[in-house]
Amino acid sequence: MGLLDLFSAASIPVLKVLLVTALGSYLALDRVNILGEDARKHLNSIVFYVFNPAIVSSNLAKTITYDSMVKLWFMPFNILITFLVGSVLGWLVIQMTRAPRHLHGLVIGCCAAGNLGNMLLIIIPAVCKEKGSPFGAPDVCHSYGMAYASLSMAVCLYQLFQFKGSRWEHDW
C-alpha cells in the first residue's frame, strides 16, 4: 500500500466529518437564523440525552458479545488507563494555568475523556470500507473497531452524565 493510498484512506472520513461540521456551524450562526437560540438548546439536549445513548446502545448490542469481550479483554483496561492518564494531565493543566475553582471539574473531565467521543463511530466504518485499508479484512476491522468504539463511547457517556449533574455546570 502506497503512501498516497494510505493518506486518501485516512483523510476521506475526516473530510466528510469536517464538511458536516462546517455546514452545522454555518446553520447555527445568528445571521443565518434557521433555528433560534431556544431551538438550538432543545436540539442539543435531545442529541445529548436521546441520540447519543441510542447510537451507543445499538452499536453495543451489535458488537459486544461474550466472544468479543474474551478476545478484546484489554479494552476496559485501555479505557481505564486513558481516563487515569487524562485525569492526571488535566490536574497538571489546572496546576499550571491556575484555572478558576468552578472549572476544575470541567478541565479534568475534558482531559480524561478527550478521545473517547463519537468520532470513532464515524471514522472506523469509513476507514475499514476504503479500498486498501491498512487494517486488514473490512468485516474483521469493522467488528473489532466498532466494539472498541462503542465500549469507549459508553464509558465516555457515563462520565459525561456524571459531570452533567455536577456543580460546575450550574456555575458555568
Secondary structure as UniProt FT lines:
FT   HELIX           3..27
FT   TURN            30..32
FT   HELIX           37..46
FT   HELIX           47..51
FT   HELIX           52..63
FT   HELIX           66..71
FT   TURN            72..73
FT   HELIX           74..97
FT   HELIX           101..103
FT   HELIX           104..112
FT   TURN            113..115
FT   HELIX           119..129
FT   TURN            131..132
FT   TURN            134..135
FT   HELIX           138..164
FT   HELIX           167..171
//
